[in-house]
Amino acid sequence: MKLAIMQPYLFPYIGYFQLLNIVDKFIIYDDVNFINKGWINRNNILVNNKASMFTVPLKEASQNKLIKDINVVNDNKWASKLMKSIELSYKKSPYFENVYPIVVNVIDGFSGSISTMAYDSIIQVSQYLEIYTNVVESSSVYNNAYLKGQDRILDICSKEKADCYINPIGGIDLYNKNEFNDRNIQLSFIKSNNVAYSQNSIEFVASLSIIDVLMNNSIDQVKCLLSQFTLIK
């Protein structure tokens, strides 16, 4: 079984979904510490031909708290502003009518943890793209938060009887391949190729939120983009 583990990101970039799409089970790592200035509660969309970052405000966010324990500010003012910004930026995009409701479903009136909001964004996009990978939250299953780093990853792989663990290429220095080999687990890394598509901009702006990809591409076109990666073993 192929397994991947990632922190919950809000409407993450296409590389996140490339990884999710090629594994049998995808673990949302929600019971690890929050990372300030990461991608858990923020991302980029295209505004006036440039990447523009949006951020979901959080209550008492701290790197000493678990992601699942940090709540979104319960104030619809920021949500309305964000949804309006996305609407104005993409209302002329070819797939706006299909995709904007997903954004609204995730953001409008939300009350709860940022982990849940990010999880919802991942699940709703996956359903739209007909990705049927089994997605679970680590806090609901494994009860191994006392382990850290690679040891915890290996424990989850063992409990799931995974024979292949795939991680984004950015984490290649975090793992000891021999430790995986000793447990008969193939350690692989996924690297996105130069994913490009027709975009409402003068020059292509890469690595934006999946929102931008969905607004500008049909489901079939996105599926083609999902296959544009290199797997390094």
N, CA, C and O of each residue as an XYZ file, in Angstrom:
932
protein
N       0.829     -1.199      0.000
C       0.000      0.000      0.000
C       0.868      1.255      0.000
O       1.856      1.338      0.729
N       0.495      2.217     -0.814
C       1.208      3.491     -0.878
C       0.587      4.470      0.113
O      -0.633      4.622      0.171
N       1.442      5.132      0.890
C       0.982      6.015      1.960
C       1.684      7.361      1.867
O       2.854      7.436      1.493
N       0.966      8.419      2.209
C       1.557      9.757      2.321
C       0.994     10.434      3.558
O      -0.129     10.154      3.977
N       1.780     11.322      4.136
C       1.377     12.055      5.338
C       1.729     13.523      5.145
O       2.878     13.858      4.859
N       0.744     14.394      5.302
C       0.975     15.836      5.134
C       0.161     16.619      6.157
O      -0.923     16.197      6.560
N       0.694     17.757      6.569
C      -0.082     18.660      7.400
C      -1.258     19.200      6.584
O      -1.192     19.241      5.355
N      -2.330     19.612      7.256
C      -3.483     20.160      6.530
C      -3.193     21.566      6.012
O      -2.904     22.471      6.794
N      -3.269     21.745      4.713
C      -3.077     23.054      4.086
C      -4.403     23.525      3.504
O      -5.205     22.720      3.033
N      -4.621     24.816      3.541
C      -5.866     25.392      3.042
C      -5.795     25.614      1.530
O      -4.960     26.378      1.045
N      -6.676     24.943      0.795
C      -6.677     25.013     -0.666
C      -5.243     24.977     -1.208
O      -4.806     25.917     -1.873
N      -4.514     23.897     -0.926
C      -3.082     23.849     -1.255
C      -2.803     23.866     -2.755
O      -3.714     23.737     -3.573
N      -1.536     24.026     -3.094
C      -1.122     24.069     -4.501
C      -1.272     22.690     -5.134
O      -1.506     21.704     -4.435
N      -1.139     22.623     -6.445
C      -1.458     21.381     -7.162
C      -0.547     20.219     -6.772
O      -0.959     19.062     -6.851
N       0.690     20.512     -6.351
C       1.598     19.443     -5.952
C       1.059     18.615     -4.800
O       1.320     17.414     -4.722
N       0.310     19.242     -3.907
C      -0.327     18.540     -2.779
C      -1.294     17.484     -3.306
O      -1.345     16.364     -2.798
N      -2.063     17.857     -4.335
C      -3.046     16.935     -4.895
C      -2.394     15.896     -5.802
O      -2.936     14.804     -5.973
N      -1.250     16.215     -6.381
C      -0.508     15.189     -7.120
C      -0.109     14.055     -6.178
O      -0.216     12.878     -6.524
N       0.348     14.421     -4.997
C       0.720     13.420     -4.003
C      -0.500     12.639     -3.533
O      -0.472     11.410     -3.476
N      -1.555     13.343     -3.203
C      -2.776     12.697     -2.721
C      -3.320     11.711     -3.764
O      -3.853     10.656     -3.420
N      -3.177     12.069     -5.018
C      -3.759     11.286     -6.106
C      -3.028      9.971     -6.384
O      -3.615      9.053     -6.957
N      -1.753      9.867     -5.986
C      -0.979      8.665     -6.346
C      -0.839      7.668     -5.202
O      -0.201      6.628     -5.366
N      -1.429      7.973     -4.038
C      -1.322      7.043     -2.913
C      -2.670      6.388     -2.644
O      -3.714      6.850     -3.105
N      -2.618      5.300     -1.884
C      -3.843      4.592     -1.505
C      -4.483      5.203     -0.261
O      -5.704      5.202     -0.102
N      -3.624      5.724      0.616
C      -4.125      6.341      1.844
C      -3.315      7.595      2.133
O      -2.089      7.608      2.024
N      -4.037      8.651      2.506
C      -3.418      9.953      2.743
C      -3.765     10.394      4.155
O      -4.938     10.529      4.503
N      -2.737     10.617      4.965
C      -2.936     10.993      6.369
C      -2.796     12.499      6.525
O      -1.764     13.073      6.175
N      -3.839     13.138      7.051
C      -3.779     14.554      7.401
C      -3.162     14.649      8.798
O      -3.760     14.224      9.786
N      -1.972     15.206      8.856
C      -1.167     15.250     10.081
C      -1.600     16.437     10.935
O      -0.947     17.480     10.939
N      -2.711     16.270     11.660
C      -3.315     17.408     12.358
C      -2.913     17.523     13.819
O      -3.218     18.525     14.466
N      -2.225     16.497     14.353
C      -1.830     16.557     15.768
C      -0.319     16.742     15.921
O       0.332     16.102     16.747
N       0.208     17.640     15.093
C       1.578     18.132     15.242
C       1.499     19.638     15.449
O       0.444     20.238     15.243
N       2.601     20.250     15.854
C       2.583     21.670     16.183
C       2.342     22.555     14.957
O       2.822     22.287     13.856
N       1.589     23.605     15.198
C       1.313     24.612     14.178
C       2.607     25.293     13.750
O       3.527     25.456     14.552
N       2.671     25.691     12.477
C       3.838     26.391     11.945
C       3.426     27.791     11.516
O       2.603     27.954     10.616
N       4.002     28.805     12.166
C       3.732     30.178     11.755
C       4.286     30.430     10.359
O       5.344     29.921      9.989
N       3.552     31.219      9.599
C       3.961     31.605      8.240
C       4.139     30.401      7.325
O       4.943     30.424      6.394
N       3.367     29.338      7.608
C       3.330     28.189      6.720
C       2.118     28.288      5.803
O       1.635     29.383      5.518
N       1.631     27.139      5.342
C       0.518     27.124      4.393
C      -0.756     26.576      5.015
O      -1.710     26.259      4.305
N      -0.777     26.462      6.332
C      -1.936     25.888      6.998
C      -3.152     26.813      6.895
O      -4.266     26.342      6.671
N      -2.952     28.101      7.054
C      -4.078     29.046      7.046
C      -3.938     30.154      6.007
O      -4.597     31.190      6.099
N      -3.075     29.929      5.019
C      -2.916     30.978      4.014
C      -2.461     30.380      2.685
O      -1.957     29.258      2.626
N      -2.653     31.161      1.619
C      -2.212     30.730      0.302
C      -2.260     31.917     -0.649
O      -2.636     33.024     -0.263
N      -1.874     31.671     -1.898
C      -1.837     32.731     -2.900
C      -2.864     32.504     -3.994
O      -3.068     31.380     -4.452
N      -3.503     33.583     -4.402
C      -4.351     33.584     -5.581
C      -3.817     34.663     -6.527
O      -2.914     35.422     -6.174
N      -4.383     34.719     -7.724
C      -3.933     35.693     -8.716
C      -4.800     36.945     -8.639
O      -6.018     36.878     -8.803
N      -4.158     38.094     -8.387
C      -4.856     39.376     -8.344
C      -4.042     40.381     -9.158
O      -2.886     40.659     -8.839
N      -4.646     40.914    -10.196
C      -3.973     41.895    -11.051
C      -2.627     41.387    -11.558
O      -1.620     42.093    -11.500
N      -2.626     40.171    -12.050
C      -1.445     39.557    -12.680
C      -0.322     39.213    -11.705
O       0.795     38.919    -12.130
N      -0.604     39.248    -10.414
C       0.426     38.951     -9.428
C      -0.123     37.999     -8.358
O      -1.327     37.942     -8.110
N       0.790     37.260     -7.739
C       0.406     36.428     -6.611
C       0.028     37.316     -5.434
O       0.774     38.221     -5.059
N      -1.131     37.049     -4.859
C      -1.607     37.832     -3.714
C      -2.001     36.866     -2.604
O      -2.824     35.973     -2.809
N      -1.409     37.051     -1.431
C      -1.642     36.112     -0.337
C      -2.897     36.459      0.460
O      -3.116     37.610      0.838
N      -3.713     35.435      0.705
C      -4.824     35.579      1.640
C      -4.509     34.777      2.900
O      -3.836     33.748      2.844
N      -5.006     35.261      4.032
C      -4.746     34.609      5.312
C      -6.038     34.499      6.115
O      -6.768     35.480      6.264
N      -6.314     33.320      6.623
C      -7.461     33.126      7.503
C      -7.013     33.435      8.933
O      -6.086     32.795      9.429
N      -7.645     34.396      9.604
C      -7.230     34.769     10.962
C      -7.532     33.667     11.974
O      -8.557     32.991     11.898
N      -6.615     33.509     12.919
C      -6.730     32.438     13.909
C      -6.765     33.000     15.319
O      -6.273     34.098     15.578
N      -7.353     32.229     16.225
C      -7.408     32.607     17.637
C      -6.187     32.055     18.368
O      -5.988     30.841     18.424
N      -5.386     32.930     18.918
C      -4.261     32.546     19.782
C      -3.395     31.454     19.137
O      -3.061     30.450     19.767
N      -3.046     31.678     17.876
C      -2.187     30.715     17.185
C      -0.796     30.717     17.801
O      -0.256     31.772     18.136
N      -0.227     29.539     17.946
C       1.089     29.405     18.555
C       1.753     28.132     18.053
O       1.089     27.121     17.823
N       3.066     28.191     17.886
C       3.805     27.012     17.488
C       3.914     26.003     18.623
O       4.460     24.914     18.444
N       3.392     26.368     19.792
C       3.344     25.441     20.930
C       2.011     24.706     21.019
O       1.787     23.923     21.942
N       1.134     24.959     20.063
C      -0.171     24.295     20.032
C      -0.252     23.358     18.833
O       0.398     23.580     17.812
N      -1.057     22.311     18.970
C      -1.313     21.417     17.857
C      -2.226     22.108     16.843
O      -3.057     22.942     17.203
N      -2.058     21.752     15.594
C      -2.864     22.362     14.534
C      -4.355     22.192     14.818
O      -5.141     23.120     14.630
N      -4.728     21.011     15.266
C      -6.145     20.716     15.488
C      -6.746     21.509     16.640
O      -7.968     21.575     16.776
N      -5.903     22.108     17.466
C      -6.380     22.840     18.641
C      -6.440     24.349     18.417
O      -6.716     25.100     19.352
N      -6.189     24.793     17.206
C      -6.214     26.226     16.910
C      -7.455     26.542     16.084
O      -7.661     25.978     15.009
N      -8.269     27.440     16.595
C      -9.541     27.762     15.942
C      -9.445     28.989     15.043
O      -8.623     29.882     15.248
N     -10.304     28.995     14.055
C     -10.459     30.152     13.166
C     -11.237     31.234     13.903
O     -12.149     30.928     14.671
N     -10.887     32.489     13.677
C     -11.636     33.600     14.258
C     -13.082     33.534     13.755
O     -13.335     33.499     12.551
N     -14.006     33.520     14.689
C     -15.424     33.372     14.356
C     -16.042     34.741     14.067
O     -16.785     35.296     14.877
N     -15.713     35.257     12.898
C     -16.177     36.582     12.487
C     -16.349     36.544     10.970
O     -15.371     36.387     10.239
N     -17.562     36.684     10.503
C     -17.806     36.523      9.070
C     -17.302     37.695      8.238
O     -17.381     37.652      7.010
N     -16.780     38.751      8.885
C     -16.274     39.901      8.120
C     -15.081     39.499      7.263
O     -15.016     39.830      6.079
N     -14.129     38.776      7.876
C     -12.954     38.370      7.097
C     -13.353     37.383      6.007
O     -12.808     37.408      4.904
N     -14.321     36.503      6.333
C     -14.760     35.504      5.357
C     -15.428     36.172      4.161
O     -15.170     35.809      3.014
N     -16.281     37.144      4.436
C     -16.947     37.866      3.352
C     -15.939     38.607      2.485
O     -16.060     38.628      1.260
N     -14.954     39.207      3.120
C     -13.916     39.935      2.381
C     -13.116     38.988      1.496
O     -12.826     39.304      0.342
N     -12.760     37.826      2.040
C     -11.984     36.858      1.273
C     -12.796     36.312      0.102
O     -12.293     36.227     -1.018
N     -14.041     35.946      0.358
C     -14.867     35.412     -0.726
C     -15.086     36.461     -1.816
O     -15.115     36.126     -3.001
N     -15.239     37.720     -1.426
C     -15.417     38.785     -2.410
C     -14.151     38.978     -3.224
O     -14.220     39.200     -4.433
N     -13.003     38.897     -2.582
C     -11.735     39.029     -3.295
C     -11.570     37.927     -4.334
O     -11.146     38.183     -5.462
N     -11.907     36.707     -3.946
C     -11.801     35.584     -4.886
C     -12.811     35.743     -6.024
O     -12.503     35.459     -7.182
N     -14.011     36.195     -5.684
C     -15.030     36.411     -6.715
C     -14.577     37.453     -7.732
O     -14.685     37.227     -8.937
N     -14.074     38.583     -7.265
C     -13.646     39.655     -8.166
C     -12.457     39.227     -9.022
O     -12.344     39.626    -10.181
N     -11.584     38.424     -8.452
C     -10.381     37.999     -9.173
C     -10.675     36.962    -10.250
O      -9.968     36.886    -11.255
N     -11.729     36.158    -10.036
C     -11.943     35.010    -10.923
C     -13.309     34.965    -11.608
O     -13.616     33.984    -12.286
N     -14.126     35.989    -11.449
C     -15.487     35.899    -11.987
C     -15.530     35.755    -13.503
O     -16.532     35.293    -14.049
N     -14.457     36.143    -14.191
C     -14.406     35.987    -15.643
C     -13.674     34.717    -16.071
O     -13.505     34.467    -17.264
N     -13.243     33.921    -15.103
C     -12.540     32.676    -15.420
C     -13.532     31.641    -15.958
O     -14.704     31.651    -15.582
N     -13.069     30.754    -16.830
C     -14.003     29.839    -17.509
C     -14.764     28.878    -16.607
O     -15.853     28.431    -16.966
N     -14.208     28.552    -15.439
C     -14.866     27.556    -14.590
C     -15.289     28.144    -13.239
O     -15.438     27.430    -12.248
N     -15.477     29.464    -13.233
C     -15.875     30.152    -12.006
C     -17.167     29.577    -11.425
O     -17.244     29.320    -10.224
N     -18.173     29.376    -12.264
C     -19.483     28.925    -11.779
C     -19.408     27.552    -11.123
O     -20.205     27.244    -10.238
N     -18.454     26.724    -11.553
C     -18.297     25.393    -10.970
C     -17.494     25.407     -9.677
O     -17.755     24.627     -8.761
N     -16.517     26.302     -9.616
C     -15.514     26.245     -8.546
C     -15.828     27.181     -7.376
O     -15.569     26.842     -6.221
N     -16.377     28.341     -7.672
C     -16.633     29.305     -6.587
C     -17.515     28.723     -5.486
O     -17.265     29.013     -4.316
N     -18.538     27.912     -5.796
C     -19.335     27.311     -4.717
C     -18.511     26.447     -3.754
O     -18.855     26.332     -2.578
N     -17.440     25.847     -4.242
C     -16.575     25.063     -3.350
C     -15.921     25.982     -2.326
O     -15.855     25.664     -1.139
N     -15.442     27.123     -2.803
C     -14.828     28.106     -1.910
C     -15.824     28.556     -0.849
O     -15.498     28.613      0.337
N     -17.024     28.870     -1.279
C     -18.069     29.334     -0.356
C     -18.414     28.237      0.654
O     -18.567     28.516      1.843
N     -18.535     27.002      0.191
C     -18.872     25.894      1.092
C     -17.850     25.725      2.203
O     -18.206     25.384      3.331
N     -16.589     25.961      1.893
C     -15.522     25.777      2.872
C     -15.434     26.956      3.835
O     -15.218     26.764      5.032
N     -15.598     28.159      3.330
C     -15.289     29.366      4.107
C     -16.506     29.989      4.789
O     -16.428     30.381      5.953
N     -17.604     30.081      4.091
C     -18.749     30.855      4.578
C     -19.331     30.253      5.854
O     -19.719     29.085      5.885
N     -19.384     31.065      6.897
C     -19.999     30.652      8.149
C     -19.251     29.596      8.928
O     -19.802     28.984      9.842
N     -17.992     29.377      8.570
C     -17.239     28.320      9.253
C     -16.946     28.684     10.699
O     -16.633     29.833     11.012
N     -17.051     27.694     11.575
C     -16.704     27.851     12.981
C     -16.034     26.567     13.448
O     -16.662     25.508     13.466
N     -14.760     26.657     13.827
C     -14.044     25.462     14.260
C     -12.561     25.627     14.061
O     -12.063     26.746     13.943
N     -11.850     24.516     14.025
C     -10.389     24.572     13.941
C      -9.927     24.800     12.512
O     -10.618     24.448     11.555
N      -8.750     25.394     12.383
C      -8.165     25.594     11.056
C      -7.873     24.250     10.404
O      -7.908     24.129      9.179
N      -7.586     23.248     11.213
C      -7.355     21.917     10.675
C      -8.599     21.392      9.960
O      -8.506     20.816      8.877
N      -9.753     21.596     10.573
C     -11.004     21.144      9.967
C     -11.309     21.916      8.693
O     -11.751     21.332      7.704
N     -11.078     23.215      8.711
C     -11.313     24.012      7.503
C     -10.406     23.548      6.362
O     -10.864     23.365      5.234
N      -9.119     23.359      6.661
C      -8.182     22.902      5.635
C      -8.574     21.519      5.129
O      -8.547     21.259      3.926
N      -8.937     20.631      6.057
C      -9.390     19.285      5.696
C     -10.589     19.365      4.750
O     -10.639     18.659      3.742
N     -11.544     20.223      5.076
C     -12.726     20.380      4.230
C     -12.336     20.840      2.829
O     -12.888     20.364      1.837
N     -11.386     21.767      2.752
C     -10.969     22.264      1.432
C     -10.335     21.148      0.609
O     -10.556     21.059     -0.599
N      -9.557     20.307      1.256
C      -8.892     19.193      0.570
C      -9.923     18.161      0.100
O      -9.854     17.677     -1.030
N     -10.874     17.829      0.972
C     -11.884     16.828      0.639
C     -12.798     17.320     -0.482
O     -13.097     16.572     -1.414
N     -13.238     18.568     -0.394
C     -14.169     19.063     -1.408
C     -13.510     19.179     -2.773
O     -14.139     18.890     -3.791
N     -12.251     19.599     -2.806
C     -11.530     19.658     -4.081
C     -11.313     18.242     -4.622
O     -11.461     18.001     -5.820
N     -10.964     17.316     -3.741
C     -10.759     15.925     -4.171
C     -12.035     15.344     -4.775
O     -11.984     14.668     -5.802
N     -13.154     15.599     -4.153
C     -14.426     15.102     -4.688
C     -14.717     15.713     -6.051
O     -15.172     15.019     -6.960
N     -14.460     16.992     -6.193
C     -14.678     17.677     -7.468
C     -13.816     17.067     -8.571
O     -14.257     16.935     -9.713
N     -12.583     16.696     -8.219
C     -11.646     16.143     -9.193
C     -11.747     14.621     -9.323
O     -10.983     14.002    -10.064
N     -12.683     14.037     -8.607
C     -12.904     12.587     -8.645
C     -11.658     11.818     -8.199
O     -11.283     10.805     -8.790
N     -11.034     12.331     -7.139
C      -9.914     11.632     -6.496
C     -10.497     10.841     -5.327
O     -11.122     11.414     -4.434
N     -10.292      9.537     -5.337
C     -10.970      8.677     -4.366
C     -10.032      8.094     -3.314
O     -10.368      7.099     -2.673
N      -8.878      8.694     -3.131
C      -7.940      8.253     -2.104
C      -8.594      8.335     -0.719
O      -9.338      9.270     -0.424
N      -8.305      7.353      0.110
C      -8.804      7.337      1.486
C      -8.029      8.367      2.308
O      -6.810      8.261      2.441
N      -8.722      9.354      2.855
C      -8.092     10.431      3.625
C      -8.553     10.360      5.067
O      -9.754     10.347      5.338
N      -7.598     10.313      6.008
C      -7.940     10.264      7.433
C      -7.075     11.256      8.200
O      -6.000     11.642      7.742
N      -7.552     11.661      9.365
C      -6.805     12.572     10.225
C      -6.012     11.763     11.252
O      -6.543     10.849     11.884
N      -4.754     12.109     11.405
C      -3.884     11.331     12.293
C      -4.389     11.312     13.732
O      -4.224     10.308     14.424
N      -4.994     12.388     14.191
C      -5.442     12.461     15.591
C      -6.561     11.477     15.891
O      -6.785     11.127     17.050
N      -7.261     11.029     14.863
C      -8.411     10.149     15.075
C      -8.053      8.668     15.045
O      -8.915      7.821     15.281
N      -6.784      8.341     14.757
C      -6.453      6.946     14.512
C      -5.276      6.430     15.326
O      -5.403      5.388     15.970
N      -4.133      7.115     15.325
C      -2.874      6.438     15.633
C      -2.399      6.514     17.080
O      -1.665      5.632     17.525
N      -2.795      7.540     17.823
C      -2.436      7.640     19.240
C      -0.932      7.465     19.465
O      -0.508      6.711     20.341
N      -0.139      8.168     18.666
C       1.318      8.026     18.783
C       2.033      9.381     18.791
O       3.169      9.495     18.333
N       1.351     10.405     19.318
C       1.937     11.743     19.320
C       3.187     11.836     20.190
O       3.924     12.819     20.110
N       3.430     10.824     21.018
C       4.644     10.819     21.847
C       5.891     10.561     20.998
O       7.007     10.843     21.434
N       5.706     10.027     19.790
C       6.822      9.823     18.876
C       7.063     11.089     18.062
O       6.159     11.907     17.892
N       8.276     11.246     17.564
C       8.614     12.450     16.828
C       9.262     12.102     15.487
O       9.867     11.044     15.316
N       9.110     13.030     14.549
C       9.828     12.949     13.288
C       9.660     11.634     12.552
O       8.552     11.117     12.412
N      10.785     11.099     12.083
C      10.779      9.880     11.292
C      10.222      8.689     12.058
O       9.567      7.829     11.470
N      10.472      8.629     13.364
C       9.969      7.502     14.162
C       8.449      7.428     14.114
O       7.869      6.343     14.059
N       7.822      8.577     14.134
C       6.358      8.583     14.094
C       5.850      8.184     12.711
O       4.860      7.461     12.595
N       6.521      8.651     11.673
C       6.149      8.271     10.309
C       6.260      6.751     10.136
O       5.366      6.110      9.584
N       7.361      6.196     10.611
C       7.567      4.748     10.493
C       6.513      3.969     11.281
O       6.069      2.908     10.842
N       6.119      4.486     12.428
C       5.089      3.825     13.230
C       3.754      3.804     12.485
O       3.050      2.793     12.494
N       3.405      4.926     11.839
C       2.160      4.976     11.068
C       2.231      4.023      9.883
O       1.265      3.318      9.589
N       3.382      4.001      9.196
C       3.560      3.066      8.079
C       3.378      1.627      8.540
O       2.752      0.819      7.854
N       3.931      1.313      9.711
C       3.823     -0.038     10.251
C       2.374     -0.394     10.572
O       1.909     -1.487     10.250
N       1.667      0.536     11.210
C       0.276      0.280     11.575
C      -0.622      0.136     10.346
O      -1.622     -0.581     10.384
N      -0.267      0.812      9.270
C      -1.060      0.729      8.052
C      -0.583     -0.385      7.121
O      -1.184     -0.641      6.078
N       0.524     -1.050      7.525
C       1.119     -2.088      6.681
C       1.474     -1.549      5.297
O       1.280     -2.216      4.281
N       1.998     -0.327      5.285
C       2.400      0.311      4.028
C       3.723     -0.276      3.539
O       4.637     -0.506      4.330
N       3.817     -0.514      2.245
C       5.088     -0.961      1.674
C       5.739      0.128      0.832
O       6.791     -0.089      0.230
N       5.101      1.313      0.791
C       5.663      2.451      0.062
C       5.237      3.738      0.752
O       4.049      3.957      0.985
N       6.200      4.586      1.077
C       5.911      5.887      1.663
C       6.422      6.967      0.716
O       7.590      6.956      0.328
N       5.549      7.899      0.346
C       5.911      8.954     -0.605
C       5.812     10.302      0.078
O       4.824     10.605      0.746
N       6.857     11.115     -0.099
C       6.950     12.426      0.531
C       7.312     13.469     -0.527
O       7.963     13.131     -1.515
N       6.906     14.726     -0.344
C       7.365     15.770     -1.266
C       8.891     15.866     -1.266
O       9.539     15.569     -0.262
N       9.446     16.275     -2.380
C      10.900     16.315     -2.558
C      11.570     17.249     -1.552
O      12.746     17.073     -1.233
N      10.840     18.232     -1.053
C      11.413     19.175     -0.101
C      11.846     18.534      1.203
O      12.633     19.116      1.949
N      11.340     17.337      1.489
C      11.684     16.668      2.746
C      12.722     15.580      2.588
O      12.864     14.729      3.466
N      13.449     15.591      1.484
C      14.376     14.493      1.189
C      15.477     14.346      2.239
O      15.991     13.247      2.452
N      15.835     15.440      2.888
C      16.905     15.379      3.891
C      16.405     15.006      5.285
O      17.193     14.894      6.224
N      15.106     14.818      5.412
C      14.530     14.537      6.731
C      14.505     13.050      7.063
O      14.271     12.672      8.211
N      14.746     12.204      6.060
C      14.550     10.772      6.247
C      15.813      9.963      5.952
O      16.634     10.320      5.108
N      15.925      8.868      6.681
C      17.021      7.919      6.498
C      16.486      6.728      5.702
O      15.715      5.921      6.222
N      16.893      6.628      4.459
C      16.368      5.587      3.570
C      16.600      4.185      4.127
O      15.771      3.293      3.945
N      17.734      3.994      4.810
C      18.047      2.672      5.368
C      17.022      2.231      6.404
O      16.690      1.050      6.501
N      16.520      3.201      7.182
C      15.512      2.871      8.195
C      14.230      2.345      7.547
O      13.571      1.460      8.091
N      13.887      2.887      6.401
C      12.709      2.416      5.673
C      12.997      1.060      5.029
O      12.164      0.155      5.079
N      14.174      0.927      4.428
C      14.540     -0.343      3.790
C      14.525     -1.493      4.793
O      14.113     -2.606      4.466
N      14.982     -1.214      6.025
C      15.011     -2.251      7.056
C      13.614     -2.764      7.399
O      13.455     -3.867      7.922
N      12.619     -1.955      7.100
C      11.229     -2.334      7.388
C      10.482     -2.711      6.103
O       9.256     -2.825      6.089
N      11.243     -2.898      5.038
C      10.668     -3.269      3.733
C       9.667     -2.239      3.226
O       8.621     -2.576      2.672
N      10.021     -0.966      3.433
C       9.190      0.140      2.955
C       9.984      0.915      1.908
O      11.093      1.376      2.180
N       9.421      1.056      0.723
C      10.052      1.845     -0.337
C       9.835      3.332     -0.045
O       8.696      3.796     -0.002
N      10.922      4.076      0.154
C      10.838      5.514      0.382
C      11.019      6.235     -0.950
O      12.046      6.081     -1.611
N      10.028      7.012     -1.335
C      10.078      7.744     -2.600
C       9.728      9.205     -2.369
O       9.123      9.567     -1.360
N      10.125     10.039     -3.331
C       9.860     11.480     -3.242
C       9.245     11.966     -4.551
O       9.683     11.607     -5.644
N       8.213     12.796     -4.399
C       7.528     13.330     -5.561
C       7.968     14.771     -5.810
O       8.054     15.583     -4.888
N       8.241     15.063     -7.069
C       8.658     16.402     -7.472
C       7.764     16.880     -8.605
O       7.711     16.251     -9.663
N       7.066     17.982     -8.393
C       6.221     18.527     -9.455
C       7.090     19.020    -10.606
O       8.135     19.639    -10.404
N       6.627     18.728    -11.816
C       7.283     19.301    -12.983
C       6.831     20.752    -13.130
O       6.104     21.266    -12.280
N       7.245     21.391    -14.170
C       6.834     22.781    -14.392
C       5.390     22.812    -14.892
O       5.126     22.850    -16.093
N       4.476     22.795    -13.938
C       3.051     22.769    -14.275
C       2.622     24.157    -14.741
O       2.723     25.131    -13.995
N       2.143     24.239    -15.976
C       1.695     25.517    -16.538
C       0.368     25.315    -17.257
O       0.087     24.230    -17.764
N      -0.440     26.360    -17.298
C      -1.763     26.290    -17.919
C      -2.192     27.701    -18.305
O      -1.574     28.684    -17.896
N      -3.247     27.787    -19.089
C      -3.773     29.078    -19.495
C      -4.328     29.799    -18.272
O      -5.138     29.258    -17.519
N      -3.871     31.029    -18.098
C      -4.176     31.772    -16.881
C      -4.509     33.213    -17.258
O      -3.981     33.733    -18.241
N      -5.353     33.840    -16.509
C      -5.750     35.209    -16.807
C      -4.686     36.198    -16.330
O      -4.926     37.004    -15.431
N      -3.507     36.122    -16.950
C      -2.401     36.995    -16.578
C      -1.487     37.210    -17.776
O      -1.503     36.428    -18.727
N      -0.701     38.261    -17.726
C       0.221     38.569    -18.818
C       1.310     37.509    -18.891
O       1.630     37.011    -19.971
N       1.875     37.169    -17.748
C       2.862     36.099    -17.651
C       2.360     35.071    -16.643
O       1.698     35.416    -15.664
N       2.685     33.803    -16.895
C       2.201     32.746    -16.008
C       2.806     32.897    -14.610
O       4.006     33.125    -14.458
N       1.946     32.766    -13.594
C       2.366     32.825    -12.195
C       2.194     31.426    -11.604
O       1.080     30.909    -11.524
N       3.298     30.827    -11.194
C       3.292     29.435    -10.749
C       3.004     29.300     -9.255
O       3.085     30.264     -8.494
N       2.670     28.083     -8.867
C       2.562     27.660     -7.456
C       1.496     28.408     -6.668
O       1.658     28.656     -5.473
N       0.413     28.765     -7.335
C      -0.702     29.375     -6.637
C      -1.590     28.297     -6.010
O      -1.391     27.103     -6.236
N      -2.555     28.730     -5.233
C      -3.541     27.818     -4.657
C      -4.230     27.015     -5.756
O      -4.330     27.459     -6.899
N      -4.698     25.836     -5.391
C      -5.469     25.010     -6.322
C      -6.680     25.774     -6.838
O      -7.214     25.435     -7.894
N      -7.119     26.788     -6.122
C      -8.245     27.607     -6.581
C      -7.974     28.151     -7.977
O      -8.849     28.126     -8.843
N      -6.754     28.643     -8.191
C      -6.402     29.210     -9.497
C      -6.424     28.143    -10.582
O      -6.905     28.386    -11.689
N      -5.908     26.973    -10.266
C      -5.890     25.871    -11.237
C      -7.315     25.495    -11.628
O      -7.614     25.336    -12.811
N      -8.190     25.352    -10.642
C      -9.559     24.919    -10.906
C     -10.362     25.969    -11.672
O     -11.190     25.626    -12.516
N     -10.119     27.229    -11.382
C     -10.847     28.298    -12.059
C     -10.529     28.345    -13.552
O     -11.357     28.775    -14.355
N      -9.337     27.906    -13.913
C      -8.869     28.068    -15.290
C      -8.822     26.789    -16.106
O      -8.447     26.822    -17.278
N      -9.198     25.659    -15.509
C      -9.083     24.376    -16.197
C     -10.298     23.498    -15.942
O     -10.894     23.532    -14.866
N     -10.653     22.710    -16.952
C     -11.700     21.716    -16.773
C     -11.185     20.594    -15.877
O      -9.985     20.507    -15.613
N     -12.075     19.751    -15.419
C     -11.667     18.615    -14.589
C     -10.681     17.740    -15.357
O      -9.670     17.314    -14.799
N     -10.960     17.470    -16.611
C     -10.047     16.643    -17.405
C      -8.685     17.299    -17.573
O      -7.657     16.623    -17.546
N      -8.679     18.603    -17.745
C      -7.398     19.315    -17.865
C      -6.606     19.247    -16.557
O      -5.387     19.072    -16.572
N      -7.299     19.385    -15.437
C      -6.611     19.289    -14.145
C      -6.044     17.891    -13.947
O      -4.940     17.734    -13.425
N      -6.790     16.880    -14.361
C      -6.296     15.511    -14.246
C      -4.994     15.331    -15.020
O      -4.095     14.620    -14.570
N      -4.891     15.969    -16.174
C      -3.633     15.921    -16.934
C      -2.511     16.604    -16.159
O      -1.379     16.120    -16.137
N      -2.825     17.724    -15.527
C      -1.817     18.437    -14.733
C      -1.374     17.608    -13.529
O      -0.216     17.676    -13.117
N      -2.283     16.838    -12.976
C      -1.954     16.005    -11.820
C      -0.905     14.948    -12.160
O      -0.218     14.444    -11.271
N      -0.785     14.620    -13.412
C       0.173     13.587    -13.831
C       1.554     14.155    -14.146
O       2.476     13.412    -14.482
N       1.692     15.475    -14.036
C       2.956     16.112    -14.401
C       3.894     16.203    -13.181
O       4.048     17.258    -12.565
N       4.505     15.069    -12.866
C       5.435     15.006    -11.742
C       6.479     13.944    -12.026
O       6.335     13.124    -12.933
N       7.537     13.982    -11.224
C       8.576     12.959    -11.289
C       8.640     12.266     -9.938
O       8.642     12.924     -8.898
N       8.692     10.941     -9.950
C       8.793     10.169     -8.711
C      10.230      9.667     -8.578
O      10.734      8.943     -9.437
N      10.872     10.063     -7.491
C      12.278      9.721     -7.270
C      12.373      8.650     -6.193
O      11.896      8.836     -5.074
N      12.993      7.530     -6.542
C      13.105      6.411     -5.596
C      14.529      6.270     -5.093
O      14.814      5.382     -4.290
